[in-house]
């Protein structure tokens, strides 16, 4: 069977089936009664059990919208009508309803993202690939990334992969499926879709078979994926003349549908085609005809949309085996007609996909150019801001440095001036003659302001320094000569020199060290 059948059914579901992920109703509340029903439908959908929904549910939703007409509720009603009749509704009708629903939604809402995704899937199914790609690129993926729904984002990338596969860009398809896998893995979502899609792109049947089995093991409750995987495994086994294995895969697929998705008649029909082929190969022609009649009944008018030519050919050949030439000729005519129609559809499809490939590639180039231009502009803006900041900071530093230096210079000049004035005052006071304790006290006080910590430091060097030693240190530090000191102390200059010599020893000065400099720098 052609893969388009499976791709349509695959896109019709957005399911998750393991306990590792948790269900969350993300639609913004509008109406309590409507949301209560819709949340239950959404939960069933997420758990692959939408077929368990009651007809009454849809009637209630319709009734609520009629009683409380508003755009948001009408959009959701259209969405659920499509979701709940996705296997039987005509493509044009489905797309029209979803387009109407999209018009009723507001920008940025979660409703819009879910509806847009569903619409993009239907565009892809009908080969409106450019529109599907645009919807995903401009609305779905950026919107879902913003709301942080990693499971929905994984499904969107999966749809991307299907579109790229349709236009023959396998490299981009694989890149998209890699992104899909990352999103699913991050949320604990089973990787059945990922394995199934990788199997579709596998270069040989052996590798594909292994991936189909991994898809089945990843989520056995996802009937849509599992049944398709069993069908494709049966096809591979039939191609290898492995009848027993093919029969096992067919029966397993039918059991999966019976248990988890009994309403999906199309999946059951395609499995039954393989069942009929097995009976045909086993020469059980009447049994094969019974099965093929059931296939026709299950597909109904939808049969013409799929691989009708192959089915009519099998039926024609089977009637030939049982000797019913009338029916053999009848179905042979239908086969020829279906074959011609299918060739026309294939030709049209290929042409549409080639145009879509050119359009998408052109839009990709434009998107890359735009993003590159925006990135370049952003870099320029960033560098411009950085340069401005650097200039501002440099100017600020320069100004601060200038003001700091000026202030430091003024402080040093003021300090030096104060020191000079104080030193001159002390010197003048000392040189004018200290006649009593009051003069001495004033001189020592002024010297203490001029040289704070001077005496304390001397005492640290030698605690045994006498009062006369300290007074001599004071006179020497303010630049008085030996003769001037002798006059103040009423001694001879030689006595002062002798006292200086003894003072050097008490201060432990080396021969090369000058007493005057040592005391001034202390």
C-alpha positions in Angstrom: 0.0 0.0 0.0 1.3 3.5 -0.7 2.8 5.4 2.2 0.5 8.4 1.7 -2.2 6.4 3.4 -0.1 5.9 6.5 1.1 9.5 6.6 -2.5 10.8 6.6 -3.5 8.5 9.4 -0.3 9.3 11.3 -1.0 13.1 11.1 -4.6 12.6 12.2 -3.4 11.8 15.8 -1.4 13.8 18.3 -1.2 11.0 20.9 1.0 10.1 23.8 0.7 6.7 25.4 3.0 6.1 28.4 2.8 7.0 32.0 6.1 8.9 31.8 4.3 11.9 30.5 1.5 13.8 32.2 -1.6 15.1 30.4 -2.4 18.8 30.7 -5.4 20.6 29.3 -3.8 23.8 27.9 -6.8 25.5 26.3 -7.7 28.8 28.0 -11.0 28.4 29.9 -13.9 30.0 28.2 -17.1 28.2 29.3 -17.1 25.9 32.3 -19.5 23.3 30.7 -17.8 23.4 27.3 -14.3 23.2 28.8 -15.4 20.2 31.0 -16.4 18.2 27.9 -13.6 19.4 25.7 -11.0 18.5 28.4 -12.4 14.9 28.5 -12.2 14.7 24.7 -8.7 16.1 24.7 -7.6 13.6 27.3 -9.1 10.7 25.3 -7.4 12.1 22.2 -4.0 12.3 24.0 -4.4 8.7 25.2 -5.5 7.4 21.7 -9.0 6.7 22.8 -11.0 9.4 21.1 -13.2 6.6 19.6 -14.7 6.2 23.1 -16.2 9.7 23.0 -20.0 9.7 23.0 -22.1 11.2 20.2 -23.9 13.1 23.0 -20.7 15.0 23.7 -20.6 16.6 20.3 -24.3 17.5 20.5 -23.7 19.1 23.9 -20.8 21.1 22.6 -23.0 22.3 19.6 -25.8 23.2 22.0 -23.5 25.2 24.2 -22.2 27.2 21.3 -25.7 27.9 20.0 -26.7 29.1 23.5 -23.6 31.2 24.1 -22.3 32.2 20.6 -18.8 33.5 20.7 -15.8 33.2 18.3 -13.6 31.2 20.7 -16.2 28.5 21.4 -17.2 28.3 17.7 -13.5 27.8 16.8 -13.1 25.0 19.3 -16.3 23.3 18.2 -15.1 23.2 14.6 -11.7 21.8 15.8 -13.4 19.0 17.7 -15.8 18.2 14.9 -12.7 17.7 12.7 -10.8 15.7 15.3 -13.7 13.4 16.0 -14.5 12.7 12.3 -11.0 12.7 11.0 -11.2 9.3 9.4 -14.5 9.9 7.5 -14.6 13.6 6.7 -13.7 14.8 3.2 -10.4 16.7 2.9 -12.0 19.8 1.4 -14.6 19.9 4.2 -11.9 19.3 6.9 -9.7 22.1 5.6 -12.6 24.5 5.2 -13.7 24.0 8.8 -10.2 24.4 10.1 -9.5 27.5 8.1 -12.8 29.0 9.5 -11.7 28.0 13.0 -8.3 29.7 12.5 -10.0 32.9 11.4 -12.0 32.9 14.7 -9.0 32.6 16.9 -6.9 35.4 18.3 -3.2 35.9 17.7 -0.9 34.1 20.2 -3.6 31.9 21.8 -3.1 28.2 22.4 -6.3 27.4 20.4 -4.7 29.0 17.3 -1.6 26.8 17.6 -3.6 23.5 17.9 -5.9 24.5 15.0 -3.0 25.7 12.9 -1.1 22.4 13.5 -4.2 20.4 12.5 -4.7 22.5 9.4 -1.0 22.2 8.4 -1.4 18.4 8.7 -4.4 18.5 6.3 -2.5 20.8 3.9 0.3 18.2 3.9 -2.1 15.3 3.3 -3.5 17.1 0.2 -0.1 18.2 -1.1 -0.5 21.8 -0.3 3.0 21.6 1.1 4.1 25.2 0.8 1.0 26.3 2.8 1.7 23.6 5.4 5.4 24.7 5.7 4.5 28.4 6.0 1.9 27.7 8.7 4.4 25.6 10.7 7.3 28.1 10.2 5.3 31.3 10.9 2.7 30.3 13.4 2.9 26.8 14.9 6.6 26.3 15.8 7.4 29.8 17.2 4.1 29.8 19.1 4.6 26.4 20.6 8.1 27.2 21.6 6.8 30.3 23.4 4.2 28.3 25.4 6.7 25.5 26.2 4.6 22.6 25.1 7.5 20.2 24.2 5.1 17.3 23.1 3.2 19.5 20.7 6.5 20.9 19.5 7.8 17.4 18.8 4.7 16.7 16.7 5.2 19.9 14.8 8.8 19.0 13.9 7.5 15.6 12.9 5.1 17.2 10.5 8.1 19.2 9.2 9.9 15.9 8.5 6.9 14.6 6.6 6.8 17.8 4.4 10.5 17.6 3.7 10.2 13.9 2.8 7.4 14.7 0.4 9.5 17.2 -1.5 12.5 14.8 -1.6 14.7 16.6 0.9 15.8 13.6 3.0 18.5 15.5 4.8 16.1 18.2 6.1 13.6 15.5 7.0 16.1 13.6 9.1 17.2 16.9 10.8 13.5 17.6 11.6 13.0 14.2 13.0 16.1 14.6 15.2 14.5 17.7 16.7 11.3 15.9 17.1 13.1 13.1 19.1 14.7 15.7 21.3 11.4 17.3 22.2 9.7 13.9 22.9 12.6 12.6 25.0 12.6 15.8 27.1 9.0 15.3 28.1 9.0 11.5 28.5 6.9 11.1 25.4 7.3 7.6 23.7 9.3 7.6 20.5 7.0 5.4 18.5 6.4 8.1 15.8 10.2 8.8 15.6 11.0 5.1 15.0 8.2 4.7 12.5 9.3 7.7 10.4 12.9 6.6 10.5 11.7 3.2 9.3 10.0 4.8 6.3 13.3 6.4 5.4 15.4 3.3 6.0 17.6 2.2 3.0 16.7 -1.5 3.4 14.0 -3.7 4.6 16.0 -5.3 7.4 16.8 -1.9 9.1 13.2 -0.8 8.5 11.8 -4.0 10.2 13.9 -3.4 13.3 12.7 0.2 13.5 9.1 -0.8 13.1 9.5 -3.3 16.0 11.0 -0.5 18.1 8.0 1.7 17.2 5.7 -1.0 18.5 7.6 -1.6 21.7 7.9 2.2 22.4 4.1 2.5 22.8 1.9 -0.6 22.3 -1.3 1.5 23.0 -0.8 3.9 20.1 -3.0 1.9 17.7 -2.4 4.2 14.7 1.3 3.8 14.8 1.3 0.1 15.9 -1.2 -1.0 13.3 0.8 0.8 10.5 4.0 -0.8 11.8 2.4 -4.3 11.8 1.1 -3.7 8.2 4.5 -2.6 6.9 6.2 -5.5 8.7 3.7 -7.8 6.9 4.5 -6.2 3.6 8.2 -6.8 4.2 7.6 -10.4 5.2 5.4 -10.9 2.1 8.2 -9.5 -0.1 10.6 -12.1 1.5 8.1 -15.0 1.1 7.8 -15.3 4.8 4.1 -16.2 5.0 4.1 -17.3 8.6 5.7 -14.0 9.8 3.4 -12.0 7.6 0.4 -13.7 9.0 1.6 -13.1 12.6 2.1 -9.3 11.9 -1.4 -9.0 10.3 -3.1 -10.7 13.2 -1.2 -8.6 15.7 -2.2 -5.5 13.8 -5.9 -6.5 13.7 -5.9 -7.3 17.4 -4.3 -3.8 18.1 -7.1 -2.1 16.2 -9.8 -4.2 17.9 -8.5 -3.3 21.3 -7.5 0.3 21.0 -9.1 1.9 17.9 -12.1 -0.2 16.6 -13.6 2.9 14.9 -10.6 3.2 12.5 -12.0 1.1 9.6 -9.3 2.3 7.1 -6.5 0.8 9.1 -8.4 -2.5 9.4 -9.0 -2.5 5.7 -5.4 -2.1 4.8 -4.4 -4.9 7.1 -7.1 -7.1 5.6 -5.5 -6.5 2.1 -2.4 -8.3 3.3 -4.5 -11.0 4.9 -6.2 -11.5 1.5 -2.8 -11.7 -0.2 -1.7 -14.4 2.2 -4.8 -16.4 1.5 -4.2 -15.9 -2.3 -0.7 -17.2 -2.0 -2.0 -20.2 0.0 -4.5 -20.8 -2.9 -7.4 -20.1 -0.6 -9.1 -17.9 -3.2 -12.7 -17.9 -1.9 -11.4 -16.8 1.5 -9.4 -14.1 -0.1 -12.4 -12.9 -2.0 -14.5 -12.7 1.1 -11.8 -10.6 2.8 -11.4 -8.3 -0.2 -15.2 -7.8 -0.3 -14.9 -6.7 3.3 -12.1 -4.3 2.3 -14.3 -2.7 -0.3 -17.1 -2.3 2.2 -14.8 -0.8 4.9 -13.3 1.7 2.5 -16.5 2.6 0.6 -16.1 5.8 -1.5 -12.7 6.4 0.2 -11.2 3.5 -1.7 -10.7 5.7 -4.8 -8.5 8.1 -2.8 -6.0 5.4 -2.0 -4.3 2.5 -3.8 -7.5 1.3 -5.5 -5.7 0.0 -8.5 -3.7 -2.6 -6.6 -6.8 -3.8 -4.7 -8.9 -4.1 -8.0 -6.0 -6.0 -9.6 -5.8 -8.5 -6.7 -9.6 -9.0 -6.8 -9.6 -9.4 -10.6 -6.8 -12.1 -10.4 -8.6 -13.9 -7.5 -11.8 -14.1 -9.5 -9.8 -15.5 -12.4 -8.4 -18.2 -10.1 -12.0 -19.3 -9.1 -13.1 -19.2 -12.8 -15.5 -16.2 -12.5 -14.5 -14.5 -15.8 -17.3 -12.0 -15.6 -16.1 -10.5 -12.3 -12.5 -10.9 -13.4 -13.2 -8.7 -16.4 -15.3 -6.3 -14.4 -12.5 -5.7 -11.9 -9.9 -5.7 -14.6 -11.7 -2.7 -16.2 -11.9 -1.0 -12.8 -8.2 -1.8 -12.3 -7.3 -0.2 -15.6 -9.5 2.9 -14.9 -8.0 3.2 -11.4 -4.5 2.7 -12.7 -5.0 5.5 -15.2 -6.5 7.7 -12.5 -3.6 6.8 -10.1 -1.0 7.6 -12.7 -2.7 11.0 -13.3 -2.7 11.7 -9.5 0.9 10.6 -9.2 1.9 12.9 -12.0 0.0 15.8 -10.6 1.3 15.1 -7.1 4.9 15.0 -8.3 4.4 18.3 -10.1 2.9 19.9 -7.0 5.7 18.6 -4.9 8.4 19.9 -7.3 6.8 23.3 -7.2 6.5 23.1 -3.4 10.2 22.1 -3.2 11.2 25.1 -5.2 8.9 27.4 -3.2 10.0 26.1 0.2 13.7 26.3 -0.8 13.3 29.8 -2.0 11.5 30.8 1.2 14.1 29.1 3.3 16.8 31.1 1.5 14.8 34.3 2.1 14.3 33.3 5.7 18.0 32.6 6.2 18.9 35.9 4.5 16.5 37.8 6.7 17.7 36.2 9.8 21.3 36.8 8.8 20.5 40.4 8.1 18.8 40.8 11.4 21.7 39.1 13.2 24.1 41.4 11.4 22.1 44.4 12.3 21.8 43.2 15.9 25.5 42.7 16.1 26.1 46.2 14.7 23.7 47.6 17.2 25.4 45.6 20.0 28.8 46.7 18.9 27.6 50.3 18.6 26.2 50.1 22.2 29.5 48.5 23.4 31.6 51.2 21.7 29.4 54.0 23.2 29.6 52.4 26.6 33.4 52.1 26.3 33.7 55.7 25.3 31.4 56.8 28.1 33.3 54.7 30.6 36.6 55.9 29.3 35.4 59.5 29.6 34.1 58.9 33.1 37.4 57.3 34.1 39.4 60.1 32.6 37.2 62.7 34.3 37.4 60.9 37.6 41.1 60.4 37.3 41.5 64.1 36.5 39.4 65.2 39.4 41.1 62.7 41.7 44.6 63.9 40.7 43.6 67.5 41.1 42.1 66.8 44.5 45.1 64.8 45.5 47.4 67.5 44.3 45.5 70.2 46.2 45.5 68.0 49.3 49.2 67.4 49.0 49.8 71.2 48.4 47.6 72.0 51.3 49.3 69.4 53.5 52.7 70.6 52.5 51.7 74.2 53.1 50.3 73.3 56.5 53.5 71.3 57.4 55.7 74.2 56.2 53.7 76.7 58.2 53.6 74.5 61.3 57.2 73.7 61.0 58.1 77.3 60.6 55.8 78.2 63.5 57.5 75.5 65.7 60.9 76.6 64.5 60.2 80.2 65.1 58.8 79.4 68.6 61.8 77.2 69.5 64.3 79.7 68.0 62.7 82.6 69.8 63.5 80.9 73.0 61.6 78.5 75.2 61.6 80.3 78.6 59.1 78.3 80.5 57.0 75.1 80.6 54.2 76.9 78.8 56.3 77.7 75.7 57.6 74.1 75.7 54.0 72.7 76.0 52.9 74.9 73.1 55.9 73.9 71.0 55.3 70.2 71.7 51.6 70.5 70.9 52.3 72.2 67.6 55.0 69.6 66.8 52.6 66.8 67.7 50.1 68.2 65.1 52.9 68.5 62.6 54.3 65.0 63.2 51.6 62.8 64.7 53.0 59.6 66.1 56.6 60.9 66.0 57.4 60.3 69.7 55.4 57.0 69.8 57.5 55.6 66.9 60.8 56.7 68.7 59.6 54.9 71.8 58.9 51.8 69.8 62.5 51.9 68.4 64.0 52.4 71.9 61.8 52.6 75.0 64.8 53.9 77.0 65.0 57.3 75.2 65.1 60.1 77.8 63.2 63.4 77.7 66.3 65.2 76.5 66.8 62.6 73.8 63.2 63.2 72.5 63.7 67.0 72.7 67.0 66.6 70.7 65.1 64.5 68.1 62.5 67.2 67.8 65.1 70.0 67.2 67.0 67.9 64.7 63.8 66.9 62.8 62.7 70.6 62.3 66.1 71.4 60.7 67.9 73.2 63.6 71.7 73.2 63.5 74.0 72.2 66.3 74.7 75.8 67.3 71.0 76.7 67.4 70.3 73.6 69.5 73.2 74.5 71.8 71.7 77.9 72.5 68.3 76.4 73.3 69.8 73.8 75.7 72.5 76.2 77.1 75.3 73.8 76.2 78.2 73.9 73.8 77.9 72.8 70.2 80.4 70.0 71.0 78.0 68.7 73.6 75.2 68.7 71.0 77.4 66.7 68.6 78.3 64.2 71.4 74.5 63.9 72.1 73.8 63.3 68.4 76.4 60.5 68.3 74.9 58.8 71.4 71.4 59.2 69.9 72.5 57.4 66.7 73.6 54.5 68.8 70.3 54.4 70.7 68.4 54.4 67.4 70.6 51.6 66.0 71.5 53.6 62.9 74.0 52.2 60.4 77.0 54.3 59.5 75.7 55.2 56.1 72.3 56.4 57.5 72.0 60.1 58.3 70.3 61.1 61.5 68.6 64.2 60.1 67.0 62.3 57.2 66.0 59.4 59.5 64.2 61.7 61.9 62.5 63.7 59.1 61.3 60.6 57.4 60.1 59.0 60.6 
